[in-house]
Amino acid sequence: MSGMRAFSGARDVHRALRDRGQQVGLATVYRHLHILAERGDVDTIHTPSGESRYRLRASSATFHLTCRVCGLAVAVDGTEVRDWAKHVAAEAGFTLTRCAVELTGLCPAHSGG
């Protein structure tokens, strides 16, 4: 996934690894992508069909707004959301270790505007 700019599915990552000569199973790719997502090292979006897609995290304060029709994903600043989540966690005596927010809507091409 090094240098990965666009979101890729697990099968895409698996194919790229195999093309580089890596002998790795698809289940292993899914497992590692899940671990990376849990650690916050990759961003995850879900396509309208329900497929998870992954991309190396560019910034810890970035979330993605994904079109429910075409799957277009754009990065949006999530600083205020992350600050709010830290505040809520602190009020409950927790230390926030991960903040996952899924934002979906309709892109300009599908919103009629």
N, C-alpha and C positions, 0 to 999 in steps of 0.2 A: 504494500500500500504506500510505499515511499513515493512522495511527490504527488499523491493522488489529490486532484483538485475537484473532480466531479464525484458525485455519489455513485458507488458501485455496489452491486449485489454480491452475495457470498460466492455465487457461481462464477462471477466475473473475476473475483479475487483468486479463486481456486484455479481457473483457467490461466491467469497470468502467472501464478506460481508454477504451474505445470509447464508452461511455455519456457520458463527460466530453468527448467530441469529439476525443480523441487518435487520430491516424491511425498506429497501430503494428501491426506484424504479430505473429502468435502466436509465430513463431520468435524474434523479438526479445525478447518477454516471457520465453520459456524461457531464452534466453541471459543476459539480465540477472538473472533469478532465480538462475541457476547462479553467476554472478559474485558476487552479494550473499551467497549461501550460502558460497562459498569464502572471502570476506572476513570472514565471521562476523557480517554485518549482519542476517541473517534466520535463524530457526530452521527446520529442515526435519524433517518426519516422513514416513514412508511408510505409506500406508494398507494394510489387509490385501490390497487388490487390486493393490498395487504403485505406486499413484499417489503422486508427491511433492506435499506440501502445505507451504506456507510461511507464516511469520508474522514480523513485525518483532521483532527480539530485544529482550526486556525487560531482561535481565541477562546479563552475561558468564558467570555461574556457574550458569546454569539449563540443565538438560536436560529431556527429556520422556519419560515412560513412557507407551507407547501400547498399548492393548488390541488383541491380534491378531484378535479376533472383530469388535468393533464400531467400532474406530478411535478410541475415546475417548482423548484425550491430556491428561495432567496434568503440570504443571511440577514438577520435583523439584530440590532443591539439588544442584549438581554441584561444589561447592567442593573436596571431597576428591578427586574424580576429576581435576579440572583441576590440583590441586596435585601429584598423583601423576604425571600426564602431563608436567608441567614438570620434575619430578625425573628421570624416565626420560630425557627429552630431554637434560637437562643432563649426565647420566652418559655419554651418547653424544656429548657435545660440540655438541649442537644447541641452538638457541633455539626454543622452541615458538611457532608462529605461529597454529596452529589445533588445536582438539581437538573431534572429532566422535564422539559416542557415541550409539548407537541402543539404547534400552532398550525391550523389548517384554515383554508378559506378558498376563495375563487380569485384567480389571477385576472388582470384586466381583460384578457381575451375571452374569459368565461363569465365575467360578472355583468356584462352588458353595459359597462361604462367606459 
